Amino acid sequence: MDKWLTDFAYRIEIQWWMFAVAGAVAVAVAFLTVSFQSVKAALANPVKSLRSE
């Protein structure tokens, strides 16, 4: 596999920090999504939710 990849004209080296940044961004997006949904649920009026069911 390594020999096959060395024949390509355009190559880049992926550094370890690129994976760390991608993981941090994914965790941040997940945290923001969960936080937004939690605050939205906490501020919702439970009476309206029960009436619609």
Biopython code that builds the backbone (N, CA, C, O; Angstrom):
import numpy as np
from Bio.PDB.StructureBuilder import StructureBuilder

atoms = [
    (1, "MET", "N", (0.821, -1.186, 0.000)),
    (1, "MET", "CA", (0.000, 0.000, 0.000)),
    (1, "MET", "C", (0.868, 1.253, 0.000)),
    (1, "MET", "O", (0.563, 2.225, -0.691)),
    (2, "ASP", "N", (1.936, 1.228, 0.767)),
    (2, "ASP", "CA", (2.814, 2.388, 0.844)),
    (2, "ASP", "C", (3.456, 2.683, -0.506)),
    (2, "ASP", "O", (3.571, 3.845, -0.894)),
    (3, "LYS", "N", (3.876, 1.640, -1.227)),
    (3, "LYS", "CA", (4.466, 1.842, -2.556)),
    (3, "LYS", "C", (3.450, 2.434, -3.519)),
    (3, "LYS", "O", (3.794, 3.297, -4.327)),
    (4, "TRP", "N", (2.220, 1.987, -3.444)),
    (4, "TRP", "CA", (1.182, 2.496, -4.332)),
    (4, "TRP", "C", (0.927, 3.976, -4.056)),
    (4, "TRP", "O", (0.739, 4.759, -4.987)),
    (5, "LEU", "N", (0.920, 4.353, -2.803)),
    (5, "LEU", "CA", (0.664, 5.742, -2.453)),
    (5, "LEU", "C", (1.818, 6.670, -2.811)),
    (5, "LEU", "O", (1.591, 7.855, -3.054)),
    (6, "THR", "N", (3.044, 6.168, -2.851)),
    (6, "THR", "CA", (4.186, 7.024, -3.180)),
    (6, "THR", "C", (4.204, 7.412, -4.644)),
    (6, "THR", "O", (4.921, 8.343, -5.013)),
    (7, "ASP", "N", (3.444, 6.735, -5.495)),
    (7, "ASP", "CA", (3.422, 7.057, -6.923)),
    (7, "ASP", "C", (2.540, 8.254, -7.252)),
    (7, "ASP", "O", (2.586, 8.748, -8.379)),
    (8, "PHE", "N", (1.747, 8.732, -6.313)),
    (8, "PHE", "CA", (0.885, 9.867, -6.593)),
    (8, "PHE", "C", (1.700, 11.156, -6.677)),
    (8, "PHE", "O", (2.653, 11.355, -5.925)),
    (9, "ALA", "N", (1.306, 12.022, -7.602)),
    (9, "ALA", "CA", (2.037, 13.277, -7.794)),
    (9, "ALA", "C", (1.764, 14.259, -6.661)),
    (9, "ALA", "O", (2.659, 14.996, -6.246)),
    (10, "TYR", "N", (0.546, 14.271, -6.167)),
    (10, "TYR", "CA", (0.172, 15.223, -5.114)),
    (10, "TYR", "C", (-0.023, 14.464, -3.806)),
    (10, "TYR", "O", (-0.889, 13.596, -3.695)),
    (11, "ARG", "N", (0.788, 14.806, -2.832)),
    (11, "ARG", "CA", (0.706, 14.148, -1.532)),
    (11, "ARG", "C", (0.726, 15.198, -0.435)),
    (11, "ARG", "O", (1.337, 16.258, -0.576)),
    (12, "ILE", "N", (0.059, 14.890, 0.639)),
    (12, "ILE", "CA", (0.129, 15.724, 1.836)),
    (12, "ILE", "C", (0.368, 14.801, 3.029)),
    (12, "ILE", "O", (0.022, 13.619, 3.013)),
    (13, "GLU", "N", (0.951, 15.366, 4.028)),
    (13, "GLU", "CA", (1.140, 14.607, 5.261)),
    (13, "GLU", "C", (0.131, 15.124, 6.277)),
    (13, "GLU", "O", (0.038, 16.327, 6.520)),
    (14, "ILE", "N", (-0.608, 14.219, 6.854)),
    (14, "ILE", "CA", (-1.594, 14.595, 7.847)),
    (14, "ILE", "C", (-0.927, 14.545, 9.216)),
    (14, "ILE", "O", (-0.424, 13.506, 9.644)),
    (15, "GLN", "N", (-0.934, 15.673, 9.880)),
    (15, "GLN", "CA", (-0.312, 15.779, 11.193)),
    (15, "GLN", "C", (-1.287, 15.324, 12.274)),
    (15, "GLN", "O", (-2.493, 15.259, 12.040)),
    (16, "TRP", "N", (-0.767, 15.013, 13.445)),
    (16, "TRP", "CA", (-1.606, 14.532, 14.542)),
    (16, "TRP", "C", (-2.563, 15.594, 15.032)),
    (16, "TRP", "O", (-3.663, 15.277, 15.482)),
    (17, "TRP", "N", (-2.157, 16.868, 14.950)),
    (17, "TRP", "CA", (-3.000, 17.927, 15.481)),
    (17, "TRP", "C", (-4.250, 18.136, 14.625)),
    (17, "TRP", "O", (-5.243, 18.674, 15.114)),
    (18, "MET", "N", (-4.218, 17.727, 13.379)),
    (18, "MET", "CA", (-5.417, 17.839, 12.539)),
    (18, "MET", "C", (-6.533, 16.939, 13.061)),
    (18, "MET", "O", (-7.703, 17.319, 13.042)),
    (19, "PHE", "N", (-6.171, 15.759, 13.521)),
    (19, "PHE", "CA", (-7.148, 14.859, 14.125)),
    (19, "PHE", "C", (-7.661, 15.426, 15.449)),
    (19, "PHE", "O", (-8.844, 15.310, 15.766)),
    (20, "ALA", "N", (-6.763, 16.037, 16.211)),
    (20, "ALA", "CA", (-7.157, 16.630, 17.492)),
    (20, "ALA", "C", (-8.120, 17.797, 17.276)),
    (20, "ALA", "O", (-9.095, 17.937, 18.014)),
    (21, "VAL", "N", (-7.856, 18.630, 16.277)),
    (21, "VAL", "CA", (-8.743, 19.758, 15.987)),
    (21, "VAL", "C", (-10.098, 19.253, 15.511)),
    (21, "VAL", "O", (-11.132, 19.772, 15.933)),
    (22, "ALA", "N", (-10.108, 18.252, 14.640)),
    (22, "ALA", "CA", (-11.372, 17.690, 14.144)),
    (22, "ALA", "C", (-12.185, 17.089, 15.295)),
    (22, "ALA", "O", (-13.402, 17.264, 15.354)),
    (23, "GLY", "N", (-11.521, 16.391, 16.197)),
    (23, "GLY", "CA", (-12.209, 15.820, 17.358)),
    (23, "GLY", "C", (-12.746, 16.893, 18.274)),
    (23, "GLY", "O", (-13.860, 16.774, 18.783)),
    (24, "ALA", "N", (-11.963, 17.950, 18.493)),
    (24, "ALA", "CA", (-12.409, 19.045, 19.364)),
    (24, "ALA", "C", (-13.603, 19.765, 18.755)),
    (24, "ALA", "O", (-14.529, 20.140, 19.474)),
    (25, "VAL", "N", (-13.596, 19.961, 17.453)),
    (25, "VAL", "CA", (-14.728, 20.612, 16.788)),
    (25, "VAL", "C", (-15.978, 19.736, 16.905)),
    (25, "VAL", "O", (-17.069, 20.242, 17.166)),
    (26, "ALA", "N", (-15.819, 18.437, 16.713)),
    (26, "ALA", "CA", (-16.970, 17.525, 16.827)),
    (26, "ALA", "C", (-17.538, 17.534, 18.238)),
    (26, "ALA", "O", (-18.757, 17.544, 18.410)),
    (27, "VAL", "N", (-16.684, 17.531, 19.244)),
    (27, "VAL", "CA", (-17.140, 17.570, 20.630)),
    (27, "VAL", "C", (-17.818, 18.905, 20.935)),
    (27, "VAL", "O", (-18.827, 18.940, 21.639)),
    (28, "ALA", "N", (-17.275, 19.996, 20.415)),
    (28, "ALA", "CA", (-17.865, 21.316, 20.645)),
    (28, "ALA", "C", (-19.254, 21.416, 20.011)),
    (28, "ALA", "O", (-20.179, 21.949, 20.623)),
    (29, "VAL", "N", (-19.399, 20.908, 18.794)),
    (29, "VAL", "CA", (-20.702, 20.941, 18.124)),
    (29, "VAL", "C", (-21.709, 20.093, 18.899)),
    (29, "VAL", "O", (-22.854, 20.505, 19.083)),
    (30, "ALA", "N", (-21.292, 18.924, 19.351)),
    (30, "ALA", "CA", (-22.191, 18.062, 20.128)),
    (30, "ALA", "C", (-22.575, 18.742, 21.441)),
    (30, "ALA", "O", (-23.742, 18.705, 21.831)),
    (31, "PHE", "N", (-21.626, 19.353, 22.118)),
    (31, "PHE", "CA", (-21.901, 20.034, 23.385)),
    (31, "PHE", "C", (-22.864, 21.201, 23.191)),
    (31, "PHE", "O", (-23.792, 21.381, 23.978)),
    (32, "LEU", "N", (-22.643, 21.992, 22.142)),
    (32, "LEU", "CA", (-23.524, 23.120, 21.879)),
    (32, "LEU", "C", (-24.933, 22.652, 21.528)),
    (32, "LEU", "O", (-25.911, 23.271, 21.948)),
    (33, "THR", "N", (-25.045, 21.585, 20.775)),
    (33, "THR", "CA", (-26.355, 21.061, 20.401)),
    (33, "THR", "C", (-27.116, 20.561, 21.624)),
    (33, "THR", "O", (-28.291, 20.880, 21.809)),
    (34, "VAL", "N", (-26.445, 19.784, 22.444)),
    (34, "VAL", "CA", (-27.092, 19.253, 23.654)),
    (34, "VAL", "C", (-27.443, 20.387, 24.608)),
    (34, "VAL", "O", (-28.512, 20.374, 25.219)),
    (35, "SER", "N", (-26.563, 21.360, 24.741)),
    (35, "SER", "CA", (-26.840, 22.495, 25.624)),
    (35, "SER", "C", (-28.049, 23.284, 25.144)),
    (35, "SER", "O", (-28.918, 23.648, 25.937)),
    (36, "PHE", "N", (-28.101, 23.545, 23.846)),
    (36, "PHE", "CA", (-29.233, 24.300, 23.292)),
    (36, "PHE", "C", (-30.545, 23.556, 23.519)),
    (36, "PHE", "O", (-31.537, 24.159, 23.928)),
    (37, "GLN", "N", (-30.555, 22.273, 23.259)),
    (37, "GLN", "CA", (-31.777, 21.487, 23.444)),
    (37, "GLN", "C", (-32.164, 21.403, 24.918)),
    (37, "GLN", "O", (-33.351, 21.417, 25.242)),
    (38, "SER", "N", (-31.197, 21.316, 25.803)),
    (38, "SER", "CA", (-31.491, 21.267, 27.242)),
    (38, "SER", "C", (-32.098, 22.564, 27.734)),
    (38, "SER", "O", (-33.071, 22.551, 28.488)),
    (39, "VAL", "N", (-31.530, 23.686, 27.313)),
    (39, "VAL", "CA", (-32.069, 24.984, 27.720)),
    (39, "VAL", "C", (-33.459, 25.175, 27.134)),
    (39, "VAL", "O", (-34.354, 25.681, 27.811)),
    (40, "LYS", "N", (-33.645, 24.779, 25.892)),
    (40, "LYS", "CA", (-34.964, 24.898, 25.253)),
    (40, "LYS", "C", (-36.012, 24.069, 25.998)),
    (40, "LYS", "O", (-37.139, 24.525, 26.193)),
    (41, "ALA", "N", (-35.646, 22.861, 26.413)),
    (41, "ALA", "CA", (-36.579, 22.005, 27.152)),
    (41, "ALA", "C", (-36.837, 22.552, 28.548)),
    (41, "ALA", "O", (-37.955, 22.448, 29.054)),
    (42, "ALA", "N", (-35.829, 23.129, 29.174)),
    (42, "ALA", "CA", (-35.999, 23.658, 30.521)),
    (42, "ALA", "C", (-36.893, 24.896, 30.535)),
    (42, "ALA", "O", (-37.618, 25.124, 31.503)),
    (43, "LEU", "N", (-36.849, 25.690, 29.479)),
    (43, "LEU", "CA", (-37.641, 26.913, 29.428)),
    (43, "LEU", "C", (-39.047, 26.698, 28.872)),
    (43, "LEU", "O", (-39.882, 27.600, 28.935)),
    (44, "ALA", "N", (-39.311, 25.521, 28.335)),
    (44, "ALA", "CA", (-40.626, 25.253, 27.750)),
    (44, "ALA", "C", (-41.673, 25.127, 28.845)),
    (44, "ALA", "O", (-41.380, 24.718, 29.969)),
    (45, "ASN", "N", (-42.874, 25.482, 28.498)),
    (45, "ASN", "CA", (-43.988, 25.402, 29.439)),
    (45, "ASN", "C", (-44.520, 23.961, 29.433)),
    (45, "ASN", "O", (-44.992, 23.503, 28.393)),
    (46, "PRO", "N", (-44.463, 23.238, 30.545)),
    (46, "PRO", "CA", (-44.914, 21.844, 30.548)),
    (46, "PRO", "C", (-46.421, 21.695, 30.335)),
    (46, "PRO", "O", (-46.883, 20.652, 29.873)),
    (47, "VAL", "N", (-47.176, 22.721, 30.666)),
    (47, "VAL", "CA", (-48.630, 22.640, 30.473)),
    (47, "VAL", "C", (-48.961, 22.540, 28.984)),
    (47, "VAL", "O", (-49.831, 21.762, 28.592)),
    (48, "LYS", "N", (-48.275, 23.319, 28.160)),
    (48, "LYS", "CA", (-48.516, 23.256, 26.723)),
    (48, "LYS", "C", (-48.136, 21.894, 26.156)),
    (48, "LYS", "O", (-48.817, 21.370, 25.275)),
    (49, "SER", "N", (-47.058, 21.331, 26.660)),
    (49, "SER", "CA", (-46.634, 20.013, 26.188)),
    (49, "SER", "C", (-47.661, 18.945, 26.554)),
    (49, "SER", "O", (-47.959, 18.070, 25.742)),
    (50, "LEU", "N", (-48.201, 19.010, 27.766)),
    (50, "LEU", "CA", (-49.176, 18.021, 28.200)),
    (50, "LEU", "C", (-50.513, 18.177, 27.485)),
    (50, "LEU", "O", (-51.198, 17.185, 27.234)),
    (51, "ARG", "N", (-50.890, 19.400, 27.157)),
    (51, "ARG", "CA", (-52.151, 19.627, 26.456)),
    (51, "ARG", "C", (-52.110, 19.066, 25.043)),
    (51, "ARG", "O", (-53.112, 18.554, 24.546)),
    (52, "SER", "N", (-50.971, 19.161, 24.404)),
    (52, "SER", "CA", (-50.888, 18.724, 22.998)),
    (52, "SER", "C", (-50.807, 17.204, 22.872)),
    (52, "SER", "O", (-50.976, 16.679, 21.771)),
    (53, "GLU", "N", (-50.559, 16.496, 23.943)),
    (53, "GLU", "CA", (-50.433, 15.037, 23.835)),
    (53, "GLU", "C", (-51.755, 14.345, 23.875)),
    (53, "GLU", "O", (-51.811, 13.118, 23.795)),
]
sb = StructureBuilder()
sb.init_structure("model")
sb.init_model(0)
sb.init_chain("A")
sb.init_seg("    ")
for serial, (resi, resn, name, xyz) in enumerate(atoms, 1):
    if name == "N":
        sb.init_residue(resn, " ", resi, " ")
    sb.init_atom(name, np.array(xyz, "f"), 0.0, 1.0, " ", f" {name:<3s}", serial, name[0])
structure = sb.get_structure()
